[in-house]
């Protein structure tokens, strides 16, 4: 599961807005709420959007390398078969 900083910011703002209606203590509350939400998400092992993007890029690169290696293996197998004849 991936969650963006924008989503975290919106969640913190929504919670802080609710708190503001109750007591007018919005100032400073957003940062505290964001910290609480981030800690909860860490406990649930939620991956940040940035980290997910890095992992996706690494996977795409590995897939491209694998495809290239598969082509090379096929070519080498053909050469070996031709030399065996």
MIBATI-618265 format. One record per residue: residue number from 1; x, y, z of N, C-alpha, C, O in turn. Coordinates in pm, 1 decimal, m for minus. Atoms other than C-alpha are relative to their C-alpha. Last residue first. Example, Ala and Ser with C-alpha at 12.3 -4.5 7.8 and 13.67 -1.06 7.14 Angstrom:
BEGIN
<nr->2&neast->m82.0&nnorth->m119.0&nup->m6.0&caeast->1367.0&canorth->m106.0&caup->714.0&ceast->m77.0&cnorth->109.0&cup->73.0&oeast->m26.1&onorth->219.8&oup->89.9> $
<nr->1&neast->89.0&nnorth->m119.0&nup->0.0&caeast->1230.0&canorth->m450.0&caup->780.0&ceast->90.0&cnorth->120.0&cup->0.0&oeast->193.6&onorth->118.1&oup->66.5> $
This chain:
BEGIN
<nr->85&neast->36.1&nnorth->67.7&nup->125.7&caeast->2569.5&canorth->m2986.0&caup->m3604.6&ceast->118.1&cnorth->m30.9&cup->m80.8&oeast->105.5&onorth->m87.7&oup->m189.3> $
<nr->84&neast->11.6&nnorth->142.2&nup->m24.7&caeast->2685.9&canorth->m2907.3&caup->m3250.3&ceast->m30.2&cnorth->m77.2&cup->m128.6&oeast->m6.9&onorth->m197.9&oup->m134.6> $
<nr->83&neast->m136.2&nnorth->55.6&nup->m9.2&caeast->2809.0&canorth->m2563.6&caup->m3357.7&ceast->m4.1&cnorth->m150.2&cup->23.8&oeast->90.8&onorth->m220.1&oup->m11.6> $
<nr->82&neast->m60.0&nnorth->m5.5&nup->132.3&caeast->2458.8&canorth->m2464.1&caup->m3474.4&ceast->140.2&cnorth->m63.0&cup->1.1&oeast->179.2&onorth->m128.5&oup->m95.5> $
<nr->81&neast->65.6&nnorth->101.9&nup->83.7&caeast->2304.4&canorth->m2584.8&caup->m3148.0&ceast->61.4&cnorth->m3.5&cup->m138.4&oeast->79.4&onorth->m111.0&oup->m195.6> $
<nr->80&neast->m47.4&nnorth->130.2&nup->m47.4&caeast->2558.0&canorth->m2380.7&caup->m2946.5&ceast->m60.4&cnorth->m110.3&cup->m86.4&oeast->10.5&onorth->m203.4&oup->m124.7> $
<nr->79&neast->m139.3&nnorth->16.6&nup->43.3&caeast->2488.0&canorth->m2069.7&caup->m3153.9&ceast->54.1&cnorth->m136.1&cup->40.7&oeast->124.9&onorth->m200.0&oup->m37.1> $
<nr->78&neast->1.8&nnorth->21.9&nup->143.8&caeast->2112.5&canorth->m2109.0&caup->m3107.2&ceast->141.2&cnorth->m23.3&cup->m52.3&oeast->163.5&onorth->m111.4&oup->m135.3> $
<nr->77&neast->48.8&nnorth->136.8&nup->21.0&caeast->2158.9&canorth->m2149.5&caup->m2731.2&ceast->m3.7&cnorth->m33.8&cup->m148.6&oeast->30.1&onorth->m145.5&oup->m187.6> $
<nr->76&neast->m110.5&nnorth->91.2&nup->m30.7&caeast->2370.8&canorth->m1833.0&caup->m2725.5&ceast->m41.6&cnorth->m145.9&cup->m21.4&oeast->37.4&onorth->m226.1&oup->m71.1> $
<nr->75&neast->m99.7&nnorth->m13.5&nup->106.7&caeast->2096.2&canorth->m1634.9&caup->m2901.9&ceast->116.8&cnorth->m96.0&cup->22.7&oeast->163.4&onorth->m159.7&oup->m71.8> $
<nr->74&neast->58.6&nnorth->61.0&nup->119.5&caeast->1830.8&canorth->m1765.2&caup->m2662.4&ceast->101.1&cnorth->3.5&cup->m114.4&oeast->119.5&onorth->m96.0&oup->m184.6> $
<nr->73&neast->m2.4&nnorth->144.7&nup->m21.6&caeast->2053.1&canorth->m1682.6&caup->m2365.2&ceast->m54.9&cnorth->m72.1&cup->m122.3&oeast->1.4&onorth->m172.6&oup->m165.7> $
<nr->72&neast->m138.1&nnorth->46.1&nup->17.2&caeast->2114.6&canorth->m1331.0&caup->m2498.3&ceast->10.7&cnorth->m151.1&cup->16.3&oeast->85.6&onorth->m216.4&oup->m56.4> $
<nr->71&neast->m32.3&nnorth->m7.2&nup->142.9&caeast->1742.7&canorth->m1268.2&caup->m2541.4&ceast->140.8&cnorth->m53.8&cup->m25.5&oeast->163.6&onorth->m127.4&oup->m121.5> $
<nr->70&neast->74.3&nnorth->109.0&nup->64.1&caeast->1676.6&canorth->m1389.8&caup->m2185.0&ceast->27.6&cnorth->m2.8&cup->m150.0&oeast->43.1&onorth->m110.2&oup->m208.0> $
<nr->69&neast->m72.8&nnorth->124.4&nup->m26.7&caeast->1951.3&canorth->m1159.4&caup->m2057.4&ceast->m68.6&cnorth->m119.6&cup->m64.5&oeast->m1.5&onorth->m209.6&oup->m114.9> $
<nr->68&neast->m122.4&nnorth->m3.0&nup->80.9&caeast->1785.8&canorth->m860.7&caup->m2226.0&ceast->81.3&cnorth->m128.2&cup->19.7&oeast->133.0&onorth->m184.0&oup->m77.1> $
<nr->67&neast->42.3&nnorth->19.8&nup->139.5&caeast->1446.9&canorth->m949.4&caup->m2075.8&ceast->122.0&cnorth->m3.1&cup->m92.1&oeast->129.2&onorth->m85.9&oup->m182.9> $
<nr->66&neast->38.0&nnorth->139.8&nup->15.2&caeast->1607.2&canorth->m987.3&caup->m1733.2&ceast->m40.6&cnorth->m30.4&cup->m143.9&oeast->m1.5&onorth->m133.1&oup->m199.5> $
<nr->65&neast->m124.4&nnorth->78.0&nup->2.0&caeast->1777.5&canorth->m647.9&caup->m1762.5&ceast->m28.9&cnorth->m148.3&cup->m20.0&oeast->42.8&onorth->m215.6&oup->m94.1> $
<nr->64&neast->m65.0&nnorth->m29.2&nup->127.7&caeast->1446.5&canorth->m483.3&caup->m1855.7&ceast->129.8&cnorth->m80.4&cup->m12.6&oeast->159.0&onorth->m135.6&oup->m118.7> $
<nr->63&neast->75.7&nnorth->69.2&nup->104.5&caeast->1272.9&canorth->m654.8&caup->m1563.9&ceast->63.4&cnorth->20.6&cup->m136.9&oeast->71.1&onorth->m72.7&oup->m216.8> $
<nr->62&neast->m31.1&nnorth->142.9&nup->m11.4&caeast->1546.2&canorth->m541.7&caup->m1323.5&ceast->m73.5&cnorth->m80.3&cup->m107.7&oeast->m17.5&onorth->m174.3&oup->m164.1> $
<nr->61&neast->m137.9&nnorth->18.6&nup->47.6&caeast->1512.9&canorth->m181.8&caup->m1444.7&ceast->37.5&cnorth->m148.7&cup->3.0&oeast->98.0&onorth->m199.5&oup->m91.4> $
<nr->60&neast->3.4&nnorth->m19.7&nup->145.6&caeast->1134.6&canorth->m189.7&caup->m1403.3&ceast->138.7&cnorth->m23.2&cup->m60.0&oeast->151.7&onorth->m85.8&oup->m165.2> $
<nr->59&neast->62.8&nnorth->117.9&nup->58.3&caeast->1174.4&canorth->m336.0&caup->m1053.7&ceast->m3.6&cnorth->10.4&cup->m152.1&oeast->23.6&onorth->m87.7&oup->m221.4> $
<nr->58&neast->m96.4&nnorth->109.7&nup->m10.4&caeast->1419.8&canorth->m63.7&caup->m950.2&ceast->m55.2&cnorth->m127.3&cup->m64.9&oeast->18.4&onorth->m199.5&oup->m132.1> $
<nr->57&neast->m107.1&nnorth->m27.1&nup->96.9&caeast->1184.5&canorth->203.8&caup->m1080.2&ceast->103.3&cnorth->m111.8&cup->0.8&oeast->149.7&onorth->m155.2&oup->m104.7> $
<nr->56&neast->54.7&nnorth->25.0&nup->133.1&caeast->891.0&canorth->49.3&caup->m892.1&ceast->105.7&cnorth->23.0&cup->m107.7&oeast->113.9&onorth->m52.9&oup->m204.3> $
<nr->55&neast->10.9&nnorth->144.5&nup->17.6&caeast->1096.3&canorth->33.7&caup->m572.0&ceast->m52.9&cnorth->m35.0&cup->m138.5&oeast->m5.4&onorth->m130.0&oup->m200.7> $
<nr->54&neast->m136.8&nnorth->51.7&nup->12.2&caeast->1193.2&canorth->399.8&caup->m602.6&ceast->m3.7&cnorth->m149.9&cup->m25.7&oeast->68.1&onorth->m199.7&oup->m112.4> $
<nr->53&neast->m48.4&nnorth->m39.0&nup->132.2&caeast->830.4&canorth->496.1&caup->m669.0&ceast->141.9&cnorth->m51.4&cup->m23.5&oeast->174.1&onorth->m96.7&oup->m133.3> $
<nr->52&neast->64.7&nnorth->87.4&nup->97.7&caeast->717.0&canorth->297.8&caup->m364.2&ceast->49.8&cnorth->32.4&cup->m140.6&oeast->74.4&onorth->m58.8&oup->m219.6> $
<nr->51&neast->m66.2&nnorth->129.8&nup->m9.8&caeast->970.3&canorth->477.5&caup->m145.4&ceast->m58.9&cnorth->m99.2&cup->m100.9&oeast->13.6&onorth->m180.1&oup->m158.8> $
<nr->50&neast->m135.8&nnorth->m13.2&nup->54.0&caeast->844.9&canorth->813.7&caup->m264.6&ceast->71.9&cnorth->m134.8&cup->0.5&oeast->137.4&onorth->m171.6&oup->m97.0> $
<nr->49&neast->9.8&nnorth->m10.1&nup->145.2&caeast->480.4&canorth->716.1&caup->m207.0&ceast->139.4&cnorth->7.3&cup->m63.1&oeast->164.6&onorth->m56.9&oup->m165.1> $
<nr->48&neast->22.9&nnorth->m134.7&nup->52.1&caeast->552.9&canorth->607.7&caup->148.5&ceast->m2.2&cnorth->m3.1&cup->m152.4&oeast->49.8&onorth->m95.5&oup->m214.9> $
<nr->47&neast->m113.3&nnorth->m54.1&nup->74.0&caeast->514.7&canorth->241.3&caup->243.4&ceast->m34.9&cnorth->139.4&cup->m51.5&oeast->m146.4&onorth->163.0&oup->m98.1> $
<nr->46&neast->45.2&nnorth->m63.6&nup->123.4&caeast->268.6&canorth->137.3&caup->512.1&ceast->120.8&cnorth->67.7&cup->m64.7&oeast->200.1&onorth->133.9&oup->2.2> $
<nr->45&neast->m96.8&nnorth->26.4&nup->106.0&caeast->420.0&canorth->m97.4&caup->772.4&ceast->m48.8&cnorth->51.1&cup->m135.1&oeast->m34.6&onorth->m17.4&oup->m236.4> $
<nr->44&neast->70.6&nnorth->84.9&nup->95.0&caeast->110.8&canorth->m84.7&caup->999.5&ceast->87.5&cnorth->m33.2&cup->m121.0&oeast->42.2&onorth->m100.7&oup->m213.5> $
<nr->43&neast->33.8&nnorth->123.3&nup->m70.8&caeast->331.1&canorth->45.1&caup->1282.0&ceast->m71.8&cnorth->m98.0&cup->m91.9&oeast->m57.5&onorth->m219.4&oup->m77.3> $
<nr->42&neast->m124.1&nnorth->78.2&nup->m11.8&caeast->477.4&canorth->299.4&caup->1041.9&ceast->m27.6&cnorth->m132.9&cup->68.6&oeast->27.9&onorth->m235.7&oup->30.1> $
<nr->41&neast->m23.4&nnorth->62.7&nup->129.7&caeast->122.2&canorth->413.2&caup->958.6&ceast->128.5&cnorth->m82.6&cup->0.3&oeast->134.7&onorth->m187.8&oup->m63.3> $
<nr->40&neast->97.2&nnorth->108.9&nup->15.4&caeast->49.9&canorth->475.1&caup->1326.7&ceast->22.3&cnorth->m73.7&cup->m131.5&oeast->15.6&onorth->m196.6&oup->m136.0> $
<nr->39&neast->m41.5&nnorth->107.8&nup->m90.7&caeast->370.3&canorth->676.1&caup->1361.4&ceast->m94.5&cnorth->m119.1&cup->m11.7&oeast->m50.1&onorth->m233.9&oup->m13.7> $
<nr->38&neast->m117.4&nnorth->64.8&nup->59.1&caeast->282.0&canorth->879.8&caup->1052.6&ceast->48.0&cnorth->m116.2&cup->87.4&oeast->85.1&onorth->m221.9&oup->36.3> $
<nr->37&neast->45.7&nnorth->81.1&nup->113.6&caeast->m65.8&canorth->950.7&caup->1193.4&ceast->117.1&cnorth->m74.1&cup->m63.2&oeast->105.2&onorth->m192.3&oup->m95.1> $
<nr->36&neast->76.7&nnorth->113.7&nup->m53.9&caeast->74.1&canorth->1064.6&caup->1529.7&ceast->m43.8&cnorth->m93.1&cup->m112.9&oeast->m32.8&onorth->m215.2&oup->m102.0> $
<nr->35&neast->m95.2&nnorth->89.2&nup->m66.4&caeast->335.7&canorth->1284.6&caup->1362.9&ceast->m70.4&cnorth->m125.4&cup->52.9&oeast->m19.9&onorth->m236.7&oup->38.6> $
<nr->34&neast->m76.0&nnorth->65.9&nup->108.1&caeast->74.6&canorth->1435.5&caup->1131.2&ceast->98.5&cnorth->m100.0&cup->59.4&oeast->112.3&onorth->m211.2&oup->8.5> $
<nr->33&neast->88.8&nnorth->100.9&nup->57.4&caeast->m145.4&canorth->1504.9&caup->1434.8&ceast->71.6&cnorth->m75.9&cup->m111.4&oeast->61.0&onorth->m198.2&oup->m120.5> $
<nr->32&neast->14.7&nnorth->108.0&nup->m97.2&caeast->136.3&canorth->1682.7&caup->1613.8&ceast->m85.2&cnorth->m113.6&cup->m55.7&oeast->m53.0&onorth->m231.2&oup->m38.8> $
<nr->31&neast->m128.8&nnorth->69.7&nup->m7.9&caeast->225.4&canorth->1888.6&caup->1307.5&ceast->m8.6&cnorth->m117.7&cup->96.6&oeast->44.3&onorth->m225.2&oup->68.5> $
<nr->30&neast->m22.9&nnorth->73.1&nup->124.9&caeast->m138.8&canorth->1977.3&caup->1245.3&ceast->129.4&cnorth->m80.3&cup->6.0&oeast->132.0&onorth->m197.0&oup->m33.1> $
<nr->29&neast->68.5&nnorth->129.5&nup->m4.8&caeast->m197.8&canorth->2066.2&caup->1611.7&ceast->27.2&cnorth->m81.9&cup->m125.9&oeast->40.2&onorth->m204.1&oup->m118.5> $
<nr->28&neast->m84.3&nnorth->103.4&nup->m59.0&caeast->65.0&canorth->2339.5&caup->1619.8&ceast->m62.5&cnorth->m138.2&cup->m0.9&oeast->8.0&onorth->m238.7&oup->9.1> $
<nr->27&neast->m141.1&nnorth->m33.3&nup->12.1&caeast->m190.0&canorth->2611.5&caup->1557.9&ceast->83.5&cnorth->m104.4&cup->73.0&oeast->66.6&onorth->m124.6&oup->193.3> $
<nr->26&neast->m55.4&nnorth->52.8&nup->124.8&caeast->m527.0&canorth->2440.5&caup->1529.7&ceast->150.8&cnorth->22.4&cup->m9.1&oeast->224.3&onorth->m62.6&oup->m59.4> $
<nr->25&neast->m141.5&nnorth->29.3&nup->m26.3&caeast->m610.9&canorth->2501.3&caup->1895.6&ceast->70.6&cnorth->m55.3&cup->m124.1&oeast->160.6&onorth->m138.6&oup->m113.6> $
<nr->24&neast->m84.4&nnorth->m103.8&nup->56.9&caeast->m942.4&canorth->2679.8&caup->1848.2&ceast->147.7&cnorth->m24.1&cup->20.9&oeast->223.8&onorth->71.3&oup->37.1> $
<nr->23&neast->m66.7&nnorth->m83.6&nup->m99.1&caeast->m1125.8&canorth->2455.8&caup->2090.2&ceast->91.0&cnorth->106.6&cup->m55.1&oeast->155.1&onorth->177.9&oup->22.2> $
<nr->22&neast->23.1&nnorth->33.7&nup->m140.2&caeast->m1374.3&canorth->2225.6&caup->1929.6&ceast->66.5&cnorth->97.6&cup->96.2&oeast->11.3&onorth->127.2&oup->202.2> $
<nr->21&neast->139.7&nnorth->m28.3&nup->m32.8&caeast->m1391.6&canorth->2382.9&caup->1584.5&ceast->m26.0&cnorth->m26.0&cup->147.9&oeast->m106.9&onorth->43.5&oup->209.3> $
<nr->20&neast->16.4&nnorth->m145.7&nup->m8.0&caeast->m1012.6&canorth->2388.8&caup->1572.2&ceast->m143.3&cnorth->35.7&cup->37.0&oeast->m166.0&onorth->126.2&oup->117.3> $
<nr->19&neast->m45.7&nnorth->m42.3&nup->m133.2&caeast->m1000.4&canorth->2018.1&caup->1654.1&ceast->m20.1&cnorth->150.6&cup->17.8&oeast->m56.5&onorth->197.5&oup->125.6> $
<nr->18&neast->99.2&nnorth->46.7&nup->m97.0&caeast->m1208.9&canorth->1940.8&caup->1348.2&ceast->35.8&cnorth->43.3&cup->140.9&oeast->m50.8&onorth->83.3&oup->218.7> $
<nr->17&neast->116.8&nnorth->m87.6&nup->18.1&caeast->m981.1&canorth->2156.8&caup->1135.7&ceast->m110.8&cnorth->m39.3&cup->96.9&oeast->m178.5&onorth->46.6&oup->153.4> $
<nr->16&neast->m27.8&nnorth->m126.0&nup->m69.4&caeast->m678.9&canorth->1972.8&caup->1281.9&ceast->m118.6&cnorth->95.9&cup->m12.7&oeast->m149.1&onorth->168.9&oup->81.6> $
<nr->15&neast->8.3&nnorth->26.7&nup->m144.0&caeast->m825.6&canorth->1637.6&caup->1175.9&ceast->19.6&cnorth->129.4&cup->78.7&oeast->m52.7&onorth->156.6&oup->174.5> $
<nr->14&neast->140.0&nnorth->30.6&nup->m32.6&caeast->m888.9&canorth->1763.2&caup->824.4&ceast->m17.6&cnorth->m24.0&cup->149.8&oeast->m112.2&onorth->26.2&oup->210.4> $
<nr->13&neast->78.1&nnorth->m123.9&nup->6.0&caeast->m547.5&canorth->1927.2&caup->801.6&ceast->m145.5&cnorth->m23.8&cup->38.6&oeast->m205.3&onorth->55.9&oup->110.9> $
<nr->12&neast->m36.1&nnorth->m80.9&nup->m115.8&caeast->m368.8&canorth->1611.7&caup->919.5&ceast->m80.5&cnorth->129.9&cup->4.1&oeast->m123.7&onorth->173.2&oup->111.0> $
<nr->11&neast->54.6&nnorth->66.5&nup->m117.7&caeast->m557.5&canorth->1401.7&caup->665.2&ceast->28.7&cnorth->81.9&cup->125.8&oeast->m59.5&onorth->101.7&oup->209.3> $
<nr->10&neast->144.3&nnorth->m22.3&nup->1.7&caeast->m480.8&canorth->1650.9&caup->388.5&ceast->m65.8&cnorth->m62.4&cup->122.5&oeast->m154.7&onorth->m2.4&oup->183.1> $
<nr->9&neast->24.4&nnorth->m141.1&nup->m31.5&caeast->m112.0&canorth->1654.1&caup->481.6&ceast->m150.0&cnorth->28.7&cup->4.8&oeast->m197.2&onorth->98.9&oup->94.3> $
<nr->8&neast->m26.1&nnorth->m18.9&nup->m143.1&caeast->m100.0&canorth->1274.5&caup->492.1&ceast->m29.3&cnorth->143.8&cup->42.2&oeast->m87.9&onorth->168.2&oup->147.7> $
<nr->7&neast->109.6&nnorth->64.9&nup->m71.5&caeast->m266.3&canorth->1255.7&caup->150.8&ceast->17.3&cnorth->17.6&cup->150.2&oeast->m78.8&onorth->46.6&oup->221.5> $
<nr->6&neast->117.3&nnorth->m85.5&nup->17.7&caeast->m22.2&canorth->1509.2&caup->9.8&ceast->m118.8&cnorth->m57.0&cup->76.6&oeast->m194.1&onorth->16.6&oup->140.4> $
<nr->5&neast->m10.2&nnorth->m106.8&nup->m99.4&caeast->266.6&canorth->1311.8&caup->159.9&ceast->m120.3&cnorth->92.7&cup->m9.5&oeast->m166.4&onorth->146.0&oup->91.3> $
<nr->4&neast->m79.7&nnorth->m116.7&nup->35.4&caeast->152.4&canorth->1018.2&caup->m48.4&ceast->2.8&cnorth->100.4&cup->114.9&oeast->m82.1&onorth->99.5&oup->204.0> $
<nr->3&neast->73.6&nnorth->m118.7&nup->m43.3&caeast->37.5&canorth->676.6&caup->68.3&ceast->89.5&cnorth->120.4&cup->m24.4&oeast->208.0&onorth->117.2&oup->8.9> $
<nr->2&neast->m78.3&nnorth->m121.5&nup->10.5&caeast->132.5&canorth->344.9&caup->m85.7&ceast->m85.3&cnorth->118.2&cup->42.0&oeast->m204.9&onorth->123.9&oup->13.5> $
<nr->1&neast->85.7&nnorth->m116.4&nup->0.0&caeast->0.0&canorth->0.0&caup->0.0&ceast->90.6&cnorth->123.1&cup->0.0&oeast->192.8&onorth->125.1&oup->68.6> $
